Amino acid sequence: MQMLIPRFEIAEDSLLSIGYVAFYPLFHHNGRRRKVDPSNLMKLLHDTICTRIGVDDSRVIKGSFEARDSQEEKLEVTLWEICSISHD
């Protein structure tokens, strides 16, 4: 999965926010809701992204997730560099 993440640089003292939307079928063909917990993806996603861009995942201080009903299974991820900490 890391190879799908583009490489980019962030400031050494910045913090991050990661948001994602998981698209997958929310319901079985019989109408019953699928038991999928997209929030379980959050830690794996944070670790994977942070490893790929070379930062410690403790710098992720904010995030969001959403699940949407879709026959096409995919994950849309947005990463924000939310601040640089000044040590002056």
C-alpha angles and dihedrals in degrees: 000000000000091000089063091060115087116231117242138158126248129186115274092239101040128112127222143226120199122194128180141182117205115206116199139124106290093192137047119235089262090059097254116133117254116241100235122141109204091182087070087066092061099082093043090048093048092048093048095048094044093048090050095050093039103243134122112260090228085080089071102095101157139033150142141211136196134181121215128190109248139146088216109076113215143131124230114199130190122191121195127192094215104184149347117228115229116215095190 
